[in-house]
Amino acid sequence: MTEWFYIFYFLEPSSKLLFQTKMLSLPRFRVAAFISLILINSSLKAESAIGVNWGTLSFHKLKPTTVVDLLKENNIQKVKLFDADPDVLKALMGSGIQVMVGISNDMLATLSSSAMASDLWVRQNVSRYIVKGGVDIRYVAVGNEPFLSSYTGQYESYVMPALLNLQQSLAKANLAGYVKLVVPCNADAYESALPSQGAFRPELTQIITQIVSFLNSNGSPFVVNIYPFLSLYGNADFPQEYAFFEGTTHAVTDGPNVYYNAFDGNFDTLIAALSKLGYGQMPIVIGEVGWPTDGAIGANLTAARVFNQGLINHVLSNKGTPLRPGVPPVDIYLFSLLDEGAKSVLPGNFERHWGIFSFDGQAKYVLKLGLGNRLLKNARNVQYLPSRWCVANPSTDLSEVTNHIKLACSVADCTTLNYGGSCNAIGAKGNISYAFNSYYQLQMQNSQSCDFDGLGMVTFLDPSVGDCRFVVGLTDVSSSSFRPNCRWLILWFLILWGFWVFAA
């Protein structure tokens, strides 16, 4: 009893000296055991950190150095990437920001079948950056939601072999103890009517068991993406208030536990699913969570602010969930940092509008990230094109404009014009002008790109209306997001060529 008394007091900062004095007389094995218990307890009580996802699928792309300055200005200490863009990683060097780099699903087959390809990927995208004054890479995300039900299992057989190869590659680089491999999963990997009944989809049970065992043995967390917005978007009967953190009249009762928001219910469903596999205490990281601001009914600035602020306050309160009271997720990565106007809209037009900042690094709404009372700070020194816009020429007959709009919107982003979008109610001429301007800015304001057979004209008066913003492009737009894939293809070709020469 006395020994446990000392452990209790060690948890209070003012009692460290008492603990150190008393522990000197204890047997060595007990000291080790007690220290282990303390470390475990400390990790469980550690506060969550709020990070962000930084995607780069944008037509108007900020310079990576500008984005890193934006992260630092807002004291964001963790960032999750979807690839290993060299320009992005170079910009992160010396920043002190902890980084999760990503491997796309289409690279899993190669990495799973070739240890040489795995070694090469680690050398090119991890070890070369982990140097003095380099990038603090903590995680490598192996795939992105590879078990998504819509993929119909096409990536499942590659994930585990890729993990094993990459782990060996990290070990060869002496990084296996520092850089952890993770597999971001969508919440559709598990299911249940009630959180306590959570279980992984039957066809995934075997592969998830193998992966979770691997993660556990290597000290990696389980990374999951949770989107209450998608539950609301995809189900007309889903109670809207249950998606937020403001209280609800549609609470879910699960035995002795009551759930007042969808996030907690989803999180505990995962815990129950992990418990069924024997890993109920595995640390969990929220890889993606957020709310879009445009492109669908319910996707607006007010809803996004209420959801994200409620989420941050809820997580940082350290209340945890009914199945993990007092133990919130290890980290949470908001989705996302910036809008990505070049993303696929297959899931919905909202896909291009998840950012807490617009494409040019300007805060969309008031949000406190849990860093005192500090509000979001805008990106600085952003270089815009001149303040001019392309609009419909009011003196022309616009009856033949349909094909021009289709052309403009097939290239540029016109998702805000659709039902539920912020520009949906600006009228027919407004819609034409918005489409013309989106194309014009994407063409770096080339004068010919505003012609449209005489239907367009350049104006110096901002045509923005209310929340419908007519953008002005950026002067420094690069295609760096496409470089890593090209470089990877070249390197992989060289590997294959080497094998061919050796075989010959």
FISE-539617 format. One record per residue: residue in one letter; x, y, z of N, C-alpha, C, CB in turn. Coordinates in steps of 0.1 Angstrom, whole numbers, plus 2048, in hexadecimal, padded with zeros to 3 digits. Each point is the difference from the previous one (the first is absolute). Glycine has a CB too. Layout:
BEGIN
AXYZXYZXYZXYZ...
This chain:
BEGIN
M8087F48007F880C80080980D8007EE7F380CT81D80C7FC80880C8018068037F28057FA818E7FF7FC7E08078027F47F68077F680F7EC804W7E480F7FC7F68077F77FE80E8047F57E97FCF80C81A8117FE80D80580B80A7FA7F67F6816Y8168057E980A8087FA7FE8027F18107F7811I7EB7FF7E87FD8027F27F680B7FE8057E77FCF7F081880C7F680A7FF80580E8027F07F0809Y81981280080680D8028098057F67FD7FC818F80A7FA7E18098047F57F88077F580F7ED806L7E58107F97F88067F57FE80F8037F57EA7FBE80D81A8117FF80F80380E8067FE7ED7FC810P81580E7E880D8067FE80880480D7F78077EAS8027FD82080680580C8067F58087F1813800S80C7E07FD8047F580980B7F77F97E980080AK81E8057EC80A7F87F980B7FD8097FA80B7EBL80A7FE81E80B7FD8097FD7F580A8078187FDL7ED7E88087FB7F68098017F37F97F181080CF80A7EF7E88007F37F980E7FB7FE7EB8077F4Q81E80280780E7FC7FE8077FB80C8018117EET7FC7F581D8077FC80D7FB7F3804802818807K7F17E57F97FB7F48058037F47F67EE80D80BM8137F67E88027F57F780E7FB8017F080A7F1L8197FD81480E7FB8018017F38088088187FES7EF7E680B8017F48097F87F47FB803810813L7F77F27E17F87F57FA8097F77F77EB80E801P8127E57FE8077F77F77FF8067F27FB7EC80FR8108107E98018067F27F57FC7F78187FF803F7E37F47FF7F57FC7F77F480880380A7E97FER7F481A80E7F380880480180E7FA7FD7F2815V80F8147EC80280D7FA7FC8007F2813805810A7F27F17E87FD7FF7F27F17FF7FE8177F67FCA7E380180C7F27FE7FE7F880C8038037E9806F80181F8057F980C80380180B7F58037FA819I8098077E280380A7F67F77FD7F3818803809S7E77F07F47F87FC7F57F280480280F7ED7FBL7EC8108117F28048037FE80F7FF7FE7EC80FI80C81B7F67FE80F7FF8008057F280C801815L7FD7F97E28008047F27F37FD7F98197FC800I7E27F88037F37FC7FA7F580A8048077E8800N7F981B80D7F580980580280E7FA7FF7F3816S80D8117E980380D7FA7FB8017F281380380FS7F07F27E97FC8007F27F18007FF8157F47FAL7E480580E7F18008007FA80E8038017E8806K80681F8037FB80D80480580B7F77FE7F8817A80B8067E080580A7F77F58077F88167F37FFE7EB81A8007F68077F88017FE7F1800811813S7F57F07E78007FE7F180680D7FA7EC7F1801A81A80D7F380580B7F87F88017F48177FC809I7E78117F37F88027F48098037F47ED80A80EG8137EE7E88088027F47F68027F48127F1809V7F48107EB7F88027F48057F77F57FC818807N7FB7E57EF8037FA7F480480B7F67F07EC805W81B8127F48048097F68007F97F280E80D811G7E77F67E87FF7FA7F280480B7F67EE7F0808T81780B7ED80580A7F67F97FF7F28167FE80CL7DE7FD7F47F97FF7F37F880C7FD7FE7E7803S80A8247FA7FA80D7FE8048067F3800803819F7F78047E18048087F380880C8037EB7F87F6H81280E81680880C8048077FC80D7EF8107F6K81E7EC8088077FA80B80A80A8067FE7EA7F5L80081881880A80880880E7F98007ED80980EK81D8007F280D7FA8018017F880D80A8147F3P7FD7E180D8017F880C80680880C8037EC7F2T80781C80B80580880B7F68098068168007F5T7E18058037F58098067F77F880980180E7EBV7FC7E58117F77F88088077FC80D7F67F77EBV8178068148077FD80D80080C80980F7EF7F4D7F381D8077FF80C8087F280180681280B7F2L7E47F28067F28008057FF7F680C7F78077E9L80E7ED8167FF7F780B80780580C8007ED7EFK80C81880F80880580C7F980C8068157F87F5E7E58118037FA80C8057F47FC80980780D7EBN7F27E88117F57FB8088047F580A7F18067EDN81C7F98158057F680A7FB7F27FE801813810I7FD7E97E47FB7F37FD80D7F77FF7EB8087F3Q8167EE81680C7F88028007F37F980280B815K7F37F17E57FF7F37F97F98017F38007F5816V8058057E07FA8017F38017F27F98068187FEK7EF7E57FB7FF7F37F97FF8037F17F47F5814L8158047E58018027F17FB7F37FA81480F802F7E87F37F17FA7F47F980A7FA7F67EA80A802D8227FC7FE80B7FB7F780D8048077F28017EAA8197FF80E80D80480580580B7F68057E980CD7F48217F180380A7F680E8068057E78057FAP8237FB7FE80D80580480080F80380A7EE7F3D7EE81A8067FF80E8027FA80380E7FE8047E7V7F87F481C7FA80280E8097FB80B7EA7FC7F5L81D7F98098097FB80A80C80A8027F97E87FBK80C81D7FA80B80A8017FB80C80880A7F87EAA7EA80D8147FB80B8077FE7FE80F7F48077EBL80A7EC8187FE7FC80E80D7FE8087EB7F67F9M82080A80080D7FE80680380B80A8087F47ECG7FC80882080380A80B7F48068078158047F3S7DF7F88097F48078057FD7FB80E7F78037E9G80D7F181B7FC7FA80D7F27FA7FF80F81080BI7EA7F07EA7F37FB7FF8017F17FE7F78157F6Q8017E38128007F27FE7F87FC7F48027FD819V8037F97DF7FA7FE7F37FC7F17FE80E8137F7M7E77EB8037FC7F27FB8008017F17F17FB815V8187FE7E58007FF7F17F77F57FB81880A800G7E37F77F47F77F67FB8057F87F47EE80E809I80D7E67F68027F87F47F37FD7FA8157F580AS7E980E7E97F37FF7F97FD7F17FE8038167F5N7F07E780A7FC7F27FE8067F97F47EB80680CD8178027E98057FA7F480E7FD8017EF80D7F4M8187F681680E7FC8028017F38098078187FDL7EE7E48098017F58098047F37F97EE80B80DA80D7F27E78047F47F980F7FF7FE7EA8007F5T81C80B80780F8007FD8077FE80D7FD80F7EDL7FF7F881E8087FF80D7FE7F38067FD818803S7F77E17FB7FE7F38068087F57F97E9808806S81B7FA7ED8067F57F980F8027FF7EB7FE7F3S81A80D81180F8027FE80680780C7FC8027E7A80D7F782080780680B80A80B7FB7FF7EA80CM8068147E880880B7FA7F980D7FE80E7EE7F5A7E58118067F880B7FE7FD80780D7F67F67ECS80780281E7FE80580E80C8088057F07ED804D81C80D7FB80C80680480280D7F980A7EA805L7F38167EE80280D7F97F680A8048087F37EDW7EC8098157F680A80580480780D7EE7F37F4V81680481580580680E80C8097FE7F77EB80BR8128117ED80C8097FE7FC80D7FA80E7EC7FDQ7EA8147F97FC80C7F97F78098078037F37EBN7F480781E7F58088058008018107F37F97ECV81680081A80080080F80F8038057EC7F0801S81D8077FD80D80180680880C7FB8007E8803R7FE81C7F080780C7FB7FC80D8078017F47EAY7F380C81C7FB80C80680280080F7EF8027EFI8147F28178027FF80F80F8028027EC7F1804V81881C7FC80E8048037FF80C8098087F77E9K80480D81C80080C8087FA80C7F98157F780CG7E180F7FA7FA80B7F97F67FC7F581480E806G7E87E57FB7F87FB7F57F17FF8048137F37F9V7E68038027F27FF8037FD7F680B7FB8067E8D7FC7FD8217FD7F780B7F57F77FC807811811I7FD7E57E77F67F67FB7FE7F680B8078037E8R7EC7FC81D7FD7F680B7F87F47FB7FF81380FY7F97EF7E67F87F57FB8017FF7F17F0803813V80E7F17E87FE7FE7F27F27F97FE8197FE7FBA7DE8087FE7F37FB7FE8007F77F47F581480AV8097DF7F88017F67F57F37FE7FA8137F480CG7EB8137E97F28017FA7F880A8068027E87FAN7F381B8007F68098057F27FA7FF80E8147F9E7ED7E88127F37F98007FF7F47F67F5816807P8157E17FA8017F57F67F57F6801818803800F7E17FD80B7F57F68027F28067FE80F7F4810L7F18187EA7F38067FD7F77F77F880B817800S7E97E78047F77F67FA7FE8037F17F47FE815S80D80E7E67FE8037F280C7FB7F87F3814806Y8187E980080C7FB7F97FE7F17FD80F81180AT7E77E97FC7FD7F17FE80C7F78017EE8077F1G81B7FC81980B7F780480C8017F77EF7F2809Q8128177EE80B8007F680E8028077F08087EFY8107FE81C80D8038078037F780C7FE8187F8E7F87E080C8027F980D80C7F78007E7801802S81C7F87F480B7F680080E8078007F17F07F4Y80F81D80980D8067FF80580780D7FB8047E9V7FB7FF82080380880C80A7F98097EA80B7FEM8137E98068097F980A80E7FE7FA7EC7F580AP8168067EA80D7FE7FB80880E7FF7F87EC7F3A80181E80980680D7FF80580580E7F18067ECL8067F881E80580380E80C7F98047E8804806L8197EF7F780C7F880480C8057F87F17EC805N80E8167EE80B8057F980580E8057F87F37ECL7FF81681680380D80580680080E7EE8097F2Q80D7EE8168067FF80E80F7FB7FF7E97FB809Q8197FC7EE80E7FB7FE80980C7FA7F87E87FDS80281F7FA80780C7FB80480A80A7F57FC7EAL80180781F80380A80B80B7FA8097E88087FEA8177EB80580A7FA80880E8017FA7EF7F0809K81280E7EA80D8027F980580E8017FA7EE7F0A7FD81B81180480F80180180480E7F58047EAN80A7F382080180380E7F580A8048197FB7FFL7DC8037FB7F580A8037F37F880680980F7EEA7F87E48137F47F88047FB80480E8087EE7F1G8018178187FB80380D7FB80E8018117F1809Y7F18177ED7FB80E8007F48037F7818806805V7E97F57EE7F58027F77F77F480080F80E7F1K7E47F58127F67F58017F87FF7F4800804818L7FD7F07E47F77FD7F47F28008058127F37F4V7E48138057F27FF8037F87FE7F480480F813V7F07ED7EE7F77FD7F57F380880280A7E97FCP7F48237FF7F48078027F47F97FA80D8157FFC7E97E980A7F47F87FC7F480980080A7EB809N7ED8137EE7F38078017F77F980A8028087E8A7F580081E7F77FA80A7F77F67FB80181580CD7FE7E97E67F77F67FB8077F28017F68117F0A8167EE8168067F38027FA7F980B8158097F8Y7E37FE8117F97F980B7F18058008157FE80DE7E37FA7FA7F18037FF7FA7FA80C8008007E7S7F480581C7F77FB80B7F48098028147F680CA7E28057FA7F480880480380880C7F17EF7F6L81780C81380480780C80F8008027E97FA80BP81D8107FB80E8008028067F48067FE818802S7FC7E38098057F48078007F47F77F880A815Q8017F67E07FF7F47F88098017F37E97FD808G82080D7F98098037F48087F47FC801817808A8007E77EB8097F57FB8048047F27F47EF80DF81880D7EF8058027F37F77F87F6818805808R7E78007EC7F97F97F58057F27FF7FC8167F4P7FC7E080B8047F280080B7FD7F67EA7FA807E81680C7ED80A7FD7F680E8068047EE7FE7EFL81280B81B80C8078048067FB80D7F78147F4T8027E38128047FC80E80E7FA8007E87FB805Q81B7FC7F180D7FA80080B80A7FD7F57EB7F9I80A81D7FD80A8097FC80280B80B7FC7FC7E8I7F980981E80180A80A8077FA80C7EB80C7F8T8127E880C8067F980B8108007FE7EB7F2804Q81980A7F080E8007FD80680E8017FD7EC7F1I7FD81E80A80580E80080180580E7F68047E9V7FF7FA81F80080580E80B7F98087E78057FES81B7EE80080B7FA80780D8067FC7F37EB800F80F8187F380C8067FC80280E8067FF7F37EAL7F781581680080D80680480080E7EF8077F0N80A7F08178027FE80F80F7FC8037E77FA802S81E7FD7F680D7FB80380B80B7FD7F87E97FBN8058207FC80980B7FD7FD80D8068037F47EBG7F480C81F7FD80D8077F980A7F88137FB80DS7E58017E97F98097F77F18018048107FB7EDP7EA8118127F28018037F77FB7F480681480FF7ED7EB7F47F67FD7F57FB80E7FC7FA7E980AV8078197E97FC80D7FA7F37FF7F98188077FDV7DE8018077F27FF7FA7FC80D7FC7FB7EC80EN7FD8157E77FA80C7FB7F18008038118027EEI7EA8088197F28008057FA80D7FA8057F3815Y7EF80B7E47FA80C7FA7F18008038117FF7EEP7EB80781D7F18018037F98077F4805800819F8018097E07FA8077F57FB7F67F680E814804L7FA7E27F97FC7F67F67F47F88048188007F8S7E87FE8157F47F88057F38097FE80E7F4811L7F38197F17F58097FE7FD8017F180680C816Y8047F57E27FF8037F27F97F37F9814810800G7F07E58057FB7F37F97F47FA8068177FD7FBN7E380980F7F47FA8067F680B80480E7ED809A7E78147F07F780B8037F97FE80E7FC8017E8D8057F381E7FA7FE80D80A80380B7F07EF7F6F81C81480780A80280B7FD80D8078127F37F2P7ED80D81B7FD80C80780B80A8007F17F380FQ80D8197EB80A80A7FE80880480D7F38087ECE8067FA81E80680580D80A7F58057EC80F805Y8117E47F88097F680580E8007FA7EB7F2804A8168157F180D8017F980980A8077F57FA7EAF80580F81E80880A8078027FD80F7F68117EFF80F7F98188047FE80E7F880A8098177F87F8E7DD80C8037F980A8087F57FA8088058107EEG7FA7E38137F57F98077F67FC7F680480D814T7F47E97EF7F67FA7F77F47FA8078137FC7F0T7E28048097F47F98057FF7F27FB7F4816802H8177E77F68007F27FA80C7F88057F58097EBA80D7F882280B7F98067FF7F17FE803812811V8087E77ED8007F17FE8037F980E8078037E7T7F07F581E8027F980C8057F27FD7EE80D80CD81D7EF7FA8077F47FE8037F980D8098087EAG7ED7F181C8027FB80D80280B80A80A7EB7F7P80081581180280B80A80680D7FA8037EE811N8018117E280680C7F97F68077F88167F4800V7EC81A8007F88087F78098097F87ED800811Y80F8007E28088077F67F980D7FB80B7EA7F9Y7FB8218087FA80D7FC8058057F37FC805818N80E7F57E28058047F38057F57F880681680AA7FA7EB7E98047F57F780F7FD8017ED8077F1F81B80381280E7FD8018037F680B8058177F7D7F67EB8158027F780B7FB7F27FD7FF814810G7F57EC7EA7FA7F37FD8097F87F67E980A804N81C7FD7F28087FA7F680D7FB8067F680E7EEF8107FB81A80D7FC8077FF7F4808806818800D7EF7E78087FE7F48097FD7F47F87F980F812T8007F37E27FE7F47F880D7FA7FC7EA80A7F7L8207FE80580D7FB7FD8077FA80C8028127EFI7FD7F381D8057FA80C7FB7F280280381780AA7EF7E87F57FA7F38018057F67F67EC80C809A8167F97EA8057F77F680E7FC8037F180C7EFL8177FD81580E7FC8048007F780C8088167F7S7EF7EC8127FF7F780C7FD7F27FC7F981380EK7FF7EB7E87FC7F37FC80C7F87FA7E98087FBL82180080080D7FA7FB80A7FF80B7FB80A7EAG8027FB82280A7FF80B80980C8017FF7E87FDY7FD8237FD80980C8017F780C80480F7F77EEG7EA80881C7F780A80580780C8057F07EF805Q81D8107FF80780B8068098077F67FF7F4816M8008087DD8098067F67FE80F7FF8007EA7F3P80B81E80C7FE80E7FF7FA8037F281380580FI7E58067F07F98037F480380F7FC7ED7EF805V8168137EE80280D7FA7F58027F68197FF804I7E180D7FD7F68047F68078067F47EE804812G8137F57E38088047F57F980B7F880A7EA7FEE7E98168017F880B7F97F380280880B7FA7EAV7F18128177F38048067FE80E7FD8017EF812G7F38157EA7FD80E7FD7F28027FA8188037FCW7E68097FF7F38037FA80280A7F47F57FD817P8058007DE8028097F47F880D8018047EC7F2T80081E8077FA80D8007F78037F481380880ED7ED7EF7E87F98047F47FD7F37F880B8177FFG7ED7EA7F77FE7F57F67F57F68048178037FBA7E180080F7F57F78047F780680B80F7EC7FAI7E58108067F780480B8077FC80E7EB7FF7F1G81680A8188067FD80D80F8038007EE7EF803A8188137F180E8038008018107FE8067E97F6N7FC81D81680180F80080A80580B7E88017F6L81B80B80A80A8068097FB7FE80E8078107EFT7EC7F28147FB80080E8017F18057F18137FCA80B7E47FC8007F280580E7FB8027EB7FC7F3A81E80880480E7FC80180780580D8017FF7E7R7FC80E81B80580680D7FB7F980C8028167F4V7F17E880C7FA7FA80C8057F28027EC80E7FDF8157EA7F88057F280280F8008047F07F97EFN81880E80A80F80080380380580E8058027E8Q7F580981C80280680D7FB7F680B7FF8187F6G7F57E38077FB7F680A8087F48017EA8087FBL81C7F37FA8097F480180C8048077F77F87EAI81081381380C8048077FE80180F80880C7EBN7ED7FB8197FD80280E7FD7F38077F78167FBH8027E17FE7FC7F380680D7F78027EA8027F5V81F7FE80180B7F780180A80680A7FD7F97E8L80581481880A8068097FB80080F80980E7EDS7EA7F08157FB7FF80E8057F38077EC80D7F9N8197EA7FF8057F38057F57F880781680B803K7DE7F77F97F57F88068007F27FB7F2814802G8137EA7F18007F37FA7F27FC7FC8147FA80ET7EA7F97F17F37FB7FC7FB7F580B8068047E7P7EE7F88187FB7F680A8097F48017E98087FBL81C7F37FA8097F480180E8038037F17F57F0R81381880F80D80480480080E80780A7F47ECP7F080C8207FE80C80780E8068047EA7F8809G8188157F580C80680380B7FE7F77F97FE817V8057FA7DE80B7FD7F67FB8047F28097ED80FP7FA81F7ED7FC8047F280A7FA7F67F6816809P8077EC7EA8097FB7F680E8068027ED7FD7F0V81D7FC80C80E80480180280E7F98087E8802D7F48187F180180C7F87F38017F781A800801I7E380C7FB7F58027F78058097F47EF7FD813Y8107FF7E18048087F57F38057F98157F27FDL7E981B8047F48067F98027FE7F17FD811813F7F77ED7E78008007F17F780B7FC8047E77FES8038237FC80E8017FD80580E8027FE7ED7F0L80F81580D80680D8017FB8097F68147F6809L7ED8067EA7FC8097F57F67F97F781780B800D7E17FD7F97F77FB7F68087FB7F47EE810806E80D7E57F48077FA7F47F68007F480F7F2810G7F28187E87F78017F58027F67F5800818805A80A7E07FB8037F67F57FC7F280581280F7F7K7E87EF8147FD7F38057F47FA7F8808806817S7F77ED7E97F57FA7F97F380380880F7ED7F8V7E68158007F38038077F77F47FF8038187FAL8037DC8047F87F47FF7F87FE80D8117F67F1P7F580C81B7F87FE80C7F680B8028137F580BG7EF8177EF7F780C80280880C7FD7F27F4810N8078177EC80780D7FE80780680C7EF8047EEF80C7F881E80680580C80F7FC8017EA7FE80BE81B7F77EE80D7FB80180B80B7FE7F87EA7F8R80582180180980B7FE80080B80A7FE7FA7E8H7FA8048237FE80B8098017FC80F7F180A7EEW8197EE8158027FC80E8098098087FC7E97F8G80B82080280A8078067FB80A80B80D7FE7ECI7FB80381F7FD80B80A80680D7FA8017EF814F8088107E280480B7F97FC7FE7F1814804810S7E98077E97FE7FF7F280D7FD7F97ED811801F8127ED7F280C7FC7F880C8098027F17F67EFD80C81781480B80A80180480380E7F780A7ECG8057ED81D80580180E7F980A8098157F97F7Q7DF80B8057F880A8077F57F88098048127EEA7FC7F181F7F77F98097F28027FB810802813K7E87F37ED7F28017FC7F780580B8047EE7EFY7FF80E81D7F780380B80980180D7EC7F57F5V80E80F81680680180D8027F28067F7818803L8157E58008037F280680B8018097F77F57ECK80880582080B7FF80A8047F28007F781480EL8167EA7F08067F37FF8047FA80E8078057E9G7F58028228037FC80D80D8058057F47EC7FCL81181F7FD80D8068047FD80D80780C7F57EDG7EE80B81F7FC80C8077F48067F9817804807N7E88097F77F58067F98048057F27F7807817R8147F47E48048047F37F77FB7F58177FF808L7E680A7EF7F87FD7F48097FC7F47ED810809L80D7EB7ED8087FC7F480680D7FA7F17EC7FCK81B81380080780B7F98027FC7F180C806816N7F28047E28017FE7F280E7FE7FB7EB80E7FDA8167EC7F780D7FF7FA80580E7FC7FB7E97F7R81281980A80680D7FD8078007F3802804818N7FF8087E28088017F47FB7F87F481480580EV7DF7F97F17FB7F87F58008097F47F17F280FQ8148097E68018087F37F47FD7F7819800802Y7DF80A7FC7F47FE7F78028067F27F2800815L8077FB7E27FF8067F37F980E8017FF7E97F4P80181F8027FA80D8017F17FF8048108097EFS7EA8018177F28008047F78037F4806808817R7F87ED7E17F78017F57F97F27FE80E8137F5W7E67EE8057F87F47FF7FA7FF7F27FB801819C8017F37E47F97FE7F37F17FE8038157F67F5V7E38118047F17FF8027F97FF7F380280C816A7F17F17EB7F87FF7F47FE80F7FB7F47EB808N80D8167EB7FF80D7F97F18048008157FD7F2P7E680D8157F28038017FA8057F3804805817S8057FF7DF7FA8057F47FF7F67F580A815806T7F87DE7FD7FF7F57F67F57F78038188017FCD7E47F77FA7F67F68028067F38057F380A7EDL8097F281F8067F58077F97F37FE808810811S7EF7EF7E57F87F47FE8087F47FC7ED80F7FAE81F7F48008087F57FB80C7FE8097F98057E9V8067FD82480B8008098027F28067FC818805T7FB7DF7F98007F380880D7F87FD7E87FF7FEN81D8007F680C7F87FD80C8078067F67F87EBH80A81581580B8088068017FD80F7FE8127EFI7F77EE8187FF7FD80E8067F28037EC80F803K80F7E77F48057F280280F8007FE7EA7F77F8L81B8107FF80F8007FD80780680D7FC8027E7A7FF80981D80780780C8007F780C7F98167F7C7FB7E480C7FE7F880C8067F27FF7EC80D805S8177EE7EF8077F47FE80F8018047F07F97EEV81581381280E80380380180680E8058037E8A7F380781B80180780D7F67FA80A8078157F4D7F97F18187F77FB80A7F48098018137F780DC7E18037F07F38078017F77FA80A8038067E8T8027F28217F87F980A7F78088088117EF800T7F381E8037F78098087F38047F981580880BL7EB7F57E87F38047F87F57F680280F80C7F0N7F57E88147F67F58017F780280C8107F17F5Y7E580780B7F680180B8077FE80E7EE7F77F0G80F81281980680080D80D8088017F67EA803G80F81B7F180D8088007FD80E8038097F07EFS8028178147FF80E8057FD8097F48107FB812C7F28017E27FD8087F47F47FC7F88188057FFN7E07F28077F57FA7FA7F480A7FD8067EA80BA7FA8217FC7F48097FF80480D7FA7F67F5814I81580C7E480480D7FB7FA8037F28157FE80DG7E27F97EE7F98037F38087FA7F57F681480AA8037EC7EA8067FA7F480D8077FB7E97F97FAK81681580680C8077FB80B7FF80B7F18107F4G80C7EF81880A7FE80A8077F37FF7F280E80FN8067E77EE8067F37FD8098007F47EC7F680AI8108117EC8098017F480D8078047EC8007F0S81380B81680B80880480A7F88097F28157FEY8087E480C8087F88098087F57F87EF804813A80A7F57E48077F67F880B8067F77EB7F3800F8128197FA80A8067F880C8058087EE8087F1N8107FD81B80B8058088087F58057F2813807S8087E27FD8077F480580A7FC7F67ED7F980EY80F8067E58097FC7F580B80A7FE7ED7F37F5Y80F81A80B80980B7FD80B80180A7ED80C7F6Q8107F281780A80080A80A7F47FF7F080D80FL80A7E87ED8087F47FF80A8017F47ED7F280AQ80F8167EC8098037F580980C8027EE7F67F1M81480D81C80980B8047FC80D7FA8127F0802Q7E08127FD7FB80D7FA8048037F27FF808817N8047EE7E18038027F27F48067F98107EC800S7F281F7F97F58087FB7F77F87F780E814801Q7F87E37F77F87F77F77F77F78078128027F0S7F27FA81D7F87F68077F38078058157F4807C7E98197F77F38068047F88047F480B808815D7F87F37E07F98047F47F37F87FE8158057F5F7EB7EE80B7F47F87FF7F78047F58017FC819D8068067DB7F98057F47F880D8027FE7E87F9G80982180F7FA80D8027F680080B8038047E8L7FB7F181F7F680080B80580580D7F57ED7F4G81981380D80680480D80780E7FF8037E8805M7FF81E80680780D80180780180D7EF80B7F1V81C7FC80F80880280C7FB80C8088147F67F5T7EB8098187FB80B80880A80280C7E87FC7FAF81881080B80980380B7F880280D81080B7F1L7E37F380E7F780080C7FD7F28047F58167F8D80D7E78157FF7F38067F17FC7FF81480480FP7E97F17E97F27FC7FF7FB7F780B8038027E8S8057FC8227FC7F780B7F38058068187FB805V7DF7FB8007F38038057FF7F880D7F68057E9G8098028237FE7FA80C80B7F68037E78037FED8157F080580A7F68038067FA7F37F37FA815C80780A7DF8057FB7F380C8087FC7E97F87F9R82380280880C8077FE8067FD7F28057FF818F7FD80B7E08067FF7F380F8018027EC80A7F4V81C7EB80A80E8008048088087F77FC7EA80BV81081A7FA80B8057F880B7F68027F9818802G80E7E37F380A7F680180D8058067F67F67ECL81380081680D80380680A8017F57F97F4815T8128137EE80A8027F58097F58007FF818803D8037E180880A7F58007F97F280181180F80BV7EC7EB7EA7F97F48008097F57FA7E980C7FES81A7EA8098097F57FB7F87F37FE81480B80CS7F37EC7EE7FA7F27FE8087F68087F88067E9S80D7FE8238097F88087F97F380480C814808S7E67ED7FA7F97F48058017F47F67F180F80CF8137F47E88017F57F680E7FA7FF7ED80A7F4R81D7FD81280E7FC7FE8037F38078058187FEP7F67E680F8047F48077FC7F37F87FE80C815N7F67F47E57FC7F47F98097FE7F37E9804808C81B8077F18087FE7F580E7FB8047F48137F4R8117F381780D7FB8048007F2805805817807W7F07E57FF7FE7F28048007F77F47F3807815L8067FC7E17FF7F87F480E7FE7FA7E98087FCI81F80380480E7FF7FA8087F78087FE8177F7L8017EA8168087F88097FD7F17FF802813810W7F17EB7EF7FB7F27FF8047FA7F37ED80580FF8138037E68057FC7F380E7FC8017F080E7F5L8187FA81280F7FC8028027F3807805819800I7F27E580A8017F38087FD7F47F67F980C815L7FC7F67E47FD7F57F680B7FE7F67E8805803W81E8067F880A7FF7F680C7F98067F88157F5G80B7EE81880B7F98077FE7F180180481580DF7F07E77F67FD7F28008017F97F37F0805813W80C8037E28017FA7F380F7FE7FC7EA80B7FAV81E7FF80980E7FF7FC8077F58088018187FBF7FB7E78128067F58087FC7F27FB7FF80F814A7F47F07E87FB7F37FB8067FD7F27EB80480CA8188067EC8067FD7F380F7FC8027F18117F6
